[in-house]
Amino acid sequence: MSATTEAPVALVTGAGQRIGTAIARHLHQAGYRIAVHYRRSAASARQLAAELEAARPASSLLLQADLADIGALPARVKAVIDGFGRLDLLVNNASAFYPTPLGQISETAWDDVFAANAKAPLFLAQAAAPWLKASRGSIVNLTDIYAERGLADHPVYVMAKAALVAMTRTLAIDLAPEVRVNAVAPGAILWPQQDPGEQQQAIMARTPLGRTGEPADIASAVLWLAAGAPYVSGQVLAIDGGRSVNI
């Protein structure tokens, strides 16, 4: 698909690294023009945009933003419209993940984790809604299998992702019938650097497929929900090797 005003446009938050980069690449290969959002990962975001431009000129846009600055989010969405003329897909991928053990939880940590995982996705969706309705587009949120089962020492993260699941289901009602809203809940895809090897082995022992997934698995699910599932809305798709059925 050529990079014209008819080509669909996706805004991918946190696209400068890890799973966000894989999602942006996969959507681009499927014909989307990509608004590459990043916060601090400027070098990798620029590298990604250059890669996308080399493959198809005028098909990417860099978008720097601190998503905790809620008042600035409508202007960021407008920048996508000004650059591309439309918006077909919002992928709320950006996240904050770190332990918050009970007894050590600070209000700052609460605000930080909720801002990235719940508050910013809601206000981005609100800002993007008119444009998504015009294109009959969709929203795909990146949640977590732990949002519905809990994770030791991470109560704030789990609560924030649970809020994002609730938002997914509620906006699927509020934005219907023009906009579909779904979520992808990854399991073991990329290990956090602080995860000890024994913890990884324990997780694999409870994963029926017996292996970690790949960022491409998440990216493929996002594309399917965005472009290949016209009668799916309000759903959370677990991409976890079967782990969520083997508690």
N, C-alpha and C positions, 0 to 999 in steps of 0.2 A: 504494500500500500504506500503510495507516495505521501510526502509530507505536505499536504494541502490543508485548506480550512475544513475539508470534509473528513480528514483523518481524525479518529477519536483521540481525546486528550486525557491523560491520567496524571493526577497529582499524588506522588508517593512521598509520604513523610519519612524522615530518617533513611533516605535513599543513598546516603553517602557511605554506608558500610553494611557488612554482613547480609542479613536476609533482605533488607531494603534494596540493596544493590542488585541482588538476584531477581527480585520482583520487577524492578525497573527494566533490567535487561530483557527479561522474558516478555513483558508487555510490549517493549519496543520491537522485539522480533516479531510480535504478532500484529504490528502495524500502528501501535499507539505512539503519539508524541508524548514526551515525558517531562513534567515539571519535577525536577530533582531537588527536593527539599533537603537541607542539612542545617545543623546547628553549629557544630565545631569542626566537623570533618571536611573542611574546605578542600584540602588537597585531593582526597579521594573522590569527592563530589565532582570537582573539576575534571579529574581523570575520566570518570564515568561519562560526563557530558561530552567530553572530547571523543570518547569511543562511540557514543551514540551518533554524534555529528558526522564522524567518519563513515559510519554505516549508512546514514541517511541525513543529508543536510537539512537544517531548519527544523529538527525534530526534537530538540531538547531546550530546556530553560532552567537555569540555576536559580534557586529560591532559598536564600538564607533567612532563617527566622528562629528566634527562641519561642517555642510554642507556649511557654508559660506566660508570654506577653499577650494575653487574650485580646486586648484592645487593638493589636496590630494584625490580627488574623484576617479580618475582612479585606484589608489592603493587600495581603499576600494572595488571597484568592483572586482579587481583582487584577493583580499582576499577571496571573495565569490567563485570565480572560483577555487582558490587553495584549499579551504575547501570542496567544493561540486562537482567540476568538470563540472558544467554547470550553466546556469541561464535561467529561463523560464519566469519569471514575475518580473517586477519592479513596486512597488506600491509607488508612490510619495505622502505620507501621511503627512510628517512633515510640520508644518505650524507655522507662527507667526501671532497673532491676538491681536490687541489692538487699541484703538482710536488714531487717528491723526487729530484732528480738524483743519480746515483751519485757518491759522494765527499762528498755533503752530507747524507746520510740520518742522522737522529738517532733514537735509541730512542723519544723522545717522539713524533715524527712517526709512527713505526711503530705505537706503541700507539694513537695517536689515530685513524689511518686504519683500522686493523684493528678497533678497538672499534666504530666506526660501521658499517662495511661487512660485517663477518663475525661478530664476537663477540656483539654485541647481538642480531642476528637469530637466532643459534643459541639464546641463552638466553631470548629472548622466545618462540621456538617451543617450547622446553622447558616454559616456564611456561604457555603457552596450550594445549598439547597435550591435556590432559584435557577441556577445554571444547570444543575443536575436534572431538575424537572424539565427544563427546556429541551434537554438532549435525551430525556428518558433514560438517564444513566443509573449508576449504582454506587454504593459505598461498601467497601470491604474493610472490616476492622481486624487487626491482629490481636487476638485475645491469648488465652493460655489454657491448657487442660487443667491447671491448678485452680483456675477460677471457680471450678465446680467441685473440687476435692480437697483443697487446702495444701499448704506447703509449710513445713516447720520453719520457724524463725523469719517468715516473710509475710506476716499478717497484713501489712499495709499494701504490699504488691498484690496479694491475692484479693483483697477487698477492692482495689482499684480495677483489676481486670474483671472482677465480678460486676462492677458497675458498668464496665464497657460491654459486657454481655447483655446486661439489662438495657443499656442504651440501644444496642443492636436490635433487640426485639421490639422495643418501643418505637424507634424511628421507622422500623419496617411497617408499622401501622400508620404513623403520622405522615410519612412521605409517600404512602401508596396513593394511587396506583402508578404514579409516574416513576418513582425511584425505588429500586430494590436495595435492601440493606441486609448484609450477611456478615459472617465472621469466620475466620480460620483460627483454630486453636492448635498451635504446634505442640508436639511433645519434644523428645530429645533430638534436636537438630544440630545446634552448635553449642558446645559446652562452655559455660562461663569459665574464665581462667581460674577462679578460686575453687572450682569443684575438684575434690580429691578423687583419685582413681578408684578407690573402693566404693565411693558413692555412685560413680558411673557404672561400675559393675553391678551394683544392686539394682539400678534402674534398668539396665539391659536384661537382668534376670526376670524382670516383671514385664518385659516387652515381648509379646508373642512373635514378632518378626525377628527378634534377636539382634537388632542392629540400630544404629542411629539413622535418622533421615538426612536428607540433603536440602540445602536452601532451595534447590530446583523443585523439590516436592511442594514446598509452600508456594512458590511462584506459580506453579501449574494450577494449584487449587485456587489462587486468587484470580487467575485468568479465566478459569472455568466459571467461577461465580460471577465474574464481571460480564463475560461474553457468551458463555455456553450454557447458562442455566436460567432461561427467561421466566420459568415458573417457580423459581426458588427465592424465597425472601424470609427474613427473620430467623435464619438457621445458623448454627455454629457447627462447622465442619472440623472434626478432630483429625489432624494429620500426625499420628503418634505411634504408628506401627502396631496398633491394637492395645496400647498400654492402658487406655482408659476403660477397657472392659476387663482388665486383669488387676484390679486393685489389690 
